[in-house]
Amino acid sequence: MNIMVLGSGGREHALSWKISQSDKVDNLYIAPGNAGTSSVGTNVAISAEDFPALKTFVLEKEVSMVLVGPEAPLVAGVVDFFANDEELKSVTVIGPSQKGAEMEGSKEFAKDFMARHNIPTAGYLSVTTDNLDEGIDFLSSLEAPYVLKADGLAAGKGVLIVDSLEEAQDELKAMLDGKFGAASAKVVIEEHLSGIELSVFVMVDGKGGYKILPTAKDYKRIGEGDTGLNTGGMGAITPVPFAENPEFMKKVEDRIVKPTVEGLVKDELDYTGFVFIGLMNCAGDNPMVIEYNVRMGDPETEAVMLRIKSDFVDLLEGIAKGDISSANLEFDERAAVTVMLVSGGYPEAYEKGKVMSGMETVEDSILFHAGTADKDGQVVTAGGRVIAVSSYGATKEDALATSFKNAQKIDFEGVYYRSDIGFDL
């Protein structure tokens, strides 16, 4: 079969790397891809959000399955575009409908979903300029720190956690005034949850069937010790030690995964693909939902894909057939980690086009390209998060040692990475 992956980041490189290992794949296309994805498939110079161009290519190359990597095309309605087109409706698209994608596209939508289906989460209030005074009062009723989330998509940077009430009130006004563009025209204020975060990924077939993938933890802050600005993600580890406890994961499955999957069916949301559940393990092994994403996480995918031993295309076909429960899912028992190399200045202003070197000297790690491009025969930086160094190990410490050793071999102007991934575990 011919498969197309939409997207250009490290997540899409990791997904494509895993898909390319399947004997079921004749041709693998990545649109638009990056300098790394060309090693596992054929890059196609089409934006993941250029639906008419995707249609032309899919029909020309007889693509039978499209896997959507990032959230933006899902929120823009790529699944609906295929489903409503007579020539495309026979093509399987792995991902939720535009309405289903509101689980990530709108923080308010997701919180209301959780409330409706009794899924444990923090108390919240949605605020616009129309009820700003109510929002100010709600902040005053909470204890520090204060959590402010842009309702819409903000490239992983629309969440603020501030320590003072005065600053929280000022930030609320700034967000409503366009700090994150249209994404923060509405802001969700949340009660702060304390504990250790956990990413749980669930593959769902839209009929109530599901498979839970290996757990992971990512590190979002730019600075060591989880300090500084939020980024898209500086690294990830799988498995997460506390989530290896069967009793804890039973709580996650019974209280969160099952009600989520059942809620999607009850609400008649056309939803297949991935549900990323961001959890907080609060005091006493009490899991609570922070957020939903409607796709795999990044950079967790660059670690999680290493731990899936079974044929990933079998799992995707299980989604397509509405029968994922019968598909085989086998884990690699080893730990896997990802260390992300980023551009100097990220997540604020940074320069692109920096020539990269040293990648050919890397041993015992897999390099998943995130923000790279080919230019005149050289690989250059093309984004804030540049390349993910992913490694196996008997323990997370072994895997991290390998990734850190190889991270030191890769060089470009301004290169930076966190050397403390996993410090809190």
C-alpha positions in Angstrom: 0.0 0.0 0.0 1.0 3.6 -0.5 1.0 5.8 2.7 1.4 9.5 3.1 2.4 11.2 6.4 1.5 14.9 6.7 4.0 17.1 8.6 7.6 18.3 8.8 8.8 17.8 12.3 10.5 15.2 14.5 7.2 13.5 15.3 6.6 12.9 11.5 10.2 11.7 11.0 9.7 9.2 13.9 6.3 8.0 12.6 7.7 7.7 9.1 10.7 5.8 10.4 8.4 3.3 12.1 6.0 3.0 9.2 8.9 2.4 6.7 9.8 -0.8 8.7 6.5 -2.5 7.6 6.5 -5.0 4.8 3.0 -3.7 3.9 4.3 -0.4 2.6 5.1 0.0 -1.1 5.7 3.7 -1.1 5.9 6.2 1.7 5.5 9.9 1.1 6.0 12.7 3.6 4.5 16.1 2.9 6.4 18.3 3.2 9.0 16.4 5.3 12.5 17.6 6.2 16.1 16.8 5.6 15.8 13.6 7.7 12.5 12.2 6.4 14.0 11.7 2.9 16.0 8.8 4.3 12.9 6.8 5.0 10.5 7.9 2.3 9.9 10.4 -0.4 9.5 14.1 0.5 6.7 15.9 -1.3 6.9 19.7 -1.5 3.2 20.2 -0.4 2.1 21.9 2.8 0.1 19.7 5.2 -2.6 22.4 5.0 -2.8 22.7 1.2 -5.8 20.3 0.8 -6.3 20.7 -3.0 -2.7 20.0 -3.7 -2.8 17.0 -1.4 -5.9 15.7 -3.3 -4.1 15.9 -6.6 -1.0 14.0 -5.3 -3.0 11.4 -3.4 -5.0 10.5 -6.5 -2.0 10.6 -8.8 0.1 8.3 -6.6 -2.8 6.1 -5.5 -2.3 6.7 -1.8 -4.6 4.6 0.3 -3.8 5.9 3.8 -2.9 9.4 5.1 -1.5 9.7 8.6 -1.9 13.3 9.9 1.0 14.3 12.2 0.4 17.8 13.4 -2.7 19.4 14.9 -3.1 22.3 12.5 -4.5 20.4 9.5 -6.8 18.4 11.7 -8.2 21.6 13.3 -8.5 23.0 9.7 -10.6 20.0 8.7 -8.4 17.8 6.5 -10.4 14.7 7.6 -13.7 16.3 6.6 -12.1 17.4 3.3 -11.3 13.8 2.3 -14.6 12.4 3.7 -16.7 14.9 1.7 -14.9 14.5 -1.6 -16.3 11.8 -3.9 -12.8 11.0 -5.3 -11.1 10.9 -1.9 -13.6 9.3 0.4 -12.2 5.8 0.0 -8.8 7.0 1.3 -8.3 6.3 5.0 -7.3 9.4 6.9 -5.9 8.7 10.4 -7.1 11.5 12.6 -10.3 13.1 14.0 -12.8 15.2 12.2 -12.7 19.0 12.5 -15.3 18.8 15.3 -13.3 16.1 17.1 -10.1 18.1 16.7 -11.7 20.8 19.0 -10.5 18.5 21.8 -7.1 20.3 21.2 -8.3 23.3 19.1 -10.3 24.7 22.1 -9.2 24.3 25.7 -12.8 25.3 26.7 -14.3 22.5 24.5 -11.9 20.0 26.1 -12.7 21.1 29.7 -16.4 21.0 29.0 -16.0 17.5 27.6 -14.2 16.4 30.8 -16.9 17.9 33.0 -19.6 16.2 31.0 -18.0 12.8 31.3 -16.8 13.1 34.9 -13.1 12.9 33.9 -10.9 14.3 36.8 -9.4 17.7 36.0 -8.6 21.0 37.6 -11.4 23.6 38.3 -11.6 26.2 35.5 -13.3 29.3 34.1 -13.4 30.5 30.5 -12.8 34.2 30.1 -13.3 36.7 27.3 -13.4 40.5 27.3 -17.1 40.2 28.1 -16.5 38.5 31.5 -13.1 39.9 32.4 -14.2 41.0 35.8 -15.4 37.5 36.6 -12.0 36.2 35.5 -10.2 38.6 37.8 -12.4 37.5 40.7 -11.8 33.8 39.8 -8.0 34.4 39.9 -8.4 36.0 43.3 -10.2 32.9 44.6 -7.3 30.6 43.6 -4.0 30.0 45.3 -0.7 30.7 43.5 0.7 29.7 41.1 -1.9 30.7 38.5 -2.5 28.9 35.2 -3.6 30.8 32.1 -4.2 28.9 28.8 -5.0 30.4 25.4 -8.1 28.7 24.2 -6.9 28.1 20.7 -3.7 26.7 19.1 -0.6 28.6 20.0 2.2 26.2 18.9 2.6 24.8 22.4 3.5 28.2 23.9 0.0 29.5 24.9 0.2 28.3 28.6 1.4 30.7 31.3 2.1 29.7 34.9 2.7 32.8 37.0 3.4 33.2 40.7 1.8 36.5 41.6 -1.8 37.5 41.5 -1.0 40.9 40.1 1.1 39.4 37.3 -1.7 36.8 36.5 -4.2 39.6 36.2 -1.9 41.6 33.9 -1.2 38.5 31.8 -4.9 37.7 31.5 -5.5 41.2 30.1 -2.5 40.9 27.8 -3.7 37.5 26.4 -7.2 38.8 25.8 -5.5 41.8 24.1 -3.8 39.5 21.6 -0.6 38.3 23.2 -1.1 35.0 21.4 -3.1 36.4 18.5 -6.6 35.0 17.9 -5.7 31.9 20.0 -6.0 33.9 23.2 -9.2 35.8 22.4 -10.6 33.4 25.0 -8.5 32.3 28.0 -9.1 29.3 30.2 -8.0 30.0 33.8 -7.3 26.8 35.7 -6.7 25.8 39.3 -3.0 24.7 39.5 -2.2 21.1 39.9 1.0 20.0 41.5 2.8 16.7 40.9 4.7 15.0 38.1 3.4 15.1 34.5 2.8 12.1 32.3 1.9 11.7 28.7 -0.5 8.8 27.9 -1.1 8.1 24.2 -4.1 6.1 23.1 -4.9 4.8 19.6 -8.7 4.8 19.0 -10.8 3.4 16.2 -13.9 5.5 16.6 -16.0 2.5 17.6 -14.9 2.4 21.2 -11.8 0.2 20.7 -8.4 1.4 21.8 -4.8 0.6 22.5 -2.6 2.4 25.1 0.9 3.1 23.8 4.0 3.3 26.1 3.9 6.1 28.6 6.3 9.0 28.4 7.3 12.2 30.1 8.4 15.3 28.2 10.4 18.4 29.4 8.9 21.6 28.1 11.0 24.4 29.8 14.0 25.7 28.0 16.2 25.9 31.1 17.7 23.1 33.3 15.7 22.3 36.4 12.5 23.1 34.5 13.2 26.9 34.4 12.6 29.5 31.8 10.2 29.8 29.0 7.9 27.0 27.7 9.0 25.4 24.5 7.5 22.7 22.3 9.6 20.2 24.2 13.2 19.7 25.1 13.3 16.0 25.6 11.4 12.9 26.6 11.7 9.6 28.5 9.8 6.3 28.3 8.8 4.4 30.3 8.0 6.7 33.2 8.9 4.8 36.5 5.8 5.6 38.5 3.6 4.7 35.6 5.1 1.2 35.6 2.9 0.5 38.6 0.0 -1.5 37.4 -2.3 -0.1 40.1 -1.6 3.5 38.9 -2.2 2.7 35.3 -5.4 0.9 36.2 -6.6 4.2 37.7 -5.6 6.0 34.5 -7.4 3.5 32.3 -10.6 3.3 34.4 -10.9 6.9 35.4 -9.6 8.6 32.3 -8.9 6.5 29.2 -12.2 4.6 29.2 -14.5 7.6 29.9 -12.6 9.6 27.3 -13.0 6.9 24.6 -16.6 6.3 25.6 -17.3 10.0 25.7 -16.0 10.5 22.1 -18.5 7.8 21.0 -21.4 9.2 23.1 -20.9 12.7 21.8 -20.9 11.3 18.3 -17.5 12.9 17.5 -16.0 11.4 14.4 -12.7 10.6 16.0 -10.1 8.1 14.9 -6.3 8.2 15.4 -4.5 9.3 18.5 -5.6 10.8 21.8 -2.8 12.4 23.7 -3.8 12.7 27.4 -1.5 15.0 29.4 -1.9 14.0 33.0 -0.6 15.1 36.4 0.1 12.5 39.0 -1.1 14.4 42.0 -0.6 13.5 45.6 -1.4 9.9 46.5 -1.1 8.5 42.9 -4.2 10.5 41.8 -4.1 11.1 38.0 -5.9 14.2 36.7 -6.1 15.5 33.1 -4.2 18.6 32.2 -5.1 18.6 28.5 -5.9 16.6 25.5 -4.1 16.7 22.2 -5.5 15.1 19.0 -2.2 13.7 17.7 1.0 12.2 19.0 3.2 14.4 21.2 6.5 15.9 20.1 9.2 15.0 21.2 7.6 12.0 23.0 6.9 10.3 19.7 10.7 10.3 19.0 11.1 8.1 22.1 7.8 6.1 22.1 8.2 4.8 18.5 11.4 3.1 19.6 9.5 1.0 22.1 6.8 -0.3 19.7 8.0 -3.7 18.5 4.9 -4.7 16.5 4.1 -3.6 13.0 2.8 0.0 13.3 0.9 -0.3 10.0 -1.1 -3.2 11.5 -2.2 -0.8 14.3 -3.1 1.9 11.7 -5.1 -0.7 9.7 -6.9 -1.6 13.0 -8.0 2.0 13.2 -9.1 2.0 9.6 -11.2 -1.2 10.1 -12.7 0.0 13.3 -11.2 -3.0 15.1 -8.0 -1.9 16.7 -8.7 -4.1 19.7 -7.7 -7.2 17.6 -4.4 -5.7 16.4 -1.1 -6.8 18.1 0.8 -4.3 20.2 4.1 -5.4 21.7 6.5 -3.2 23.7 10.3 -3.2 23.7 11.3 -3.6 27.3 14.2 -1.3 27.0 14.1 2.4 28.0 14.1 5.0 25.3 14.9 8.7 25.5 15.1 11.8 23.4 17.3 14.8 23.8 16.3 17.8 21.6 19.0 20.1 20.2 17.6 23.6 19.6 18.6 26.9 18.0 20.2 29.6 20.1 17.6 32.1 21.3 14.7 29.6 21.1 11.8 29.8 22.0 12.1 33.5 21.3 14.0 35.0 18.3 16.5 32.7 16.6 18.2 32.5 13.3 17.8 29.7 10.7 20.1 28.5 8.0 23.0 27.4 10.2 25.1 24.7 8.7 25.0 21.5 10.8 27.9 19.1 11.2 28.9 15.9 13.1 25.8 13.9 12.4 27.8 11.2 10.5 29.8 10.6 13.7 26.8 9.6 15.8 26.8 6.0 17.0 24.1 4.0 18.8 21.5 6.8 18.6 18.7 7.5 16.0 18.5 11.1 14.8 15.0 12.4 14.1 15.1 15.7 12.3 12.7 18.3 13.5 13.7 21.7 12.0 16.1 21.0 9.3 16.4 21.5 5.5 18.7 20.6 2.6 20.6 23.6 1.1 23.2 23.2 -1.6 24.0 19.6 -0.4 24.3 20.6 3.3 21.9 20.1 6.1 21.0 23.4 7.7 18.8 24.5 10.6 15.2 25.5 9.7 13.4 25.8 13.0 13.7 26.3 16.7 13.8 22.6 17.6 16.3 21.2 15.2 17.1 17.5 15.8 16.1 14.8 18.3 18.8 12.4 19.5 17.0 9.2 20.5 18.6 6.2 22.2 17.8 2.9 23.7 19.2 1.7 27.1 18.7 -1.0 29.6 17.8 1.8 32.0 16.9 5.4 31.3 20.3 6.4 32.7 22.0 4.3 30.1 19.9 5.6 27.3 20.4 9.2 28.4 24.2 8.7 28.6 24.2 7.6 24.9 22.0 10.5 23.8 24.1 13.1 25.7 27.3 11.6 24.3 26.0 11.9 20.8 24.4 15.3 21.3 27.9 16.6 22.0 29.0 15.5 18.5 26.5 17.5 16.6 27.4 21.2 16.0 25.8 24.3 14.6 26.0 27.9 15.5 24.1 28.5 18.8 23.3 24.8 19.4 21.8 24.2 22.9 20.3 21.2 24.7 19.3 20.4 28.2 21.7 18.1 29.9 19.3 17.3 32.8 16.5 15.4 31.0 15.0 12.9 33.5 16.4 14.8 36.5 13.1 14.6 38.4 12.5 10.8 38.0 
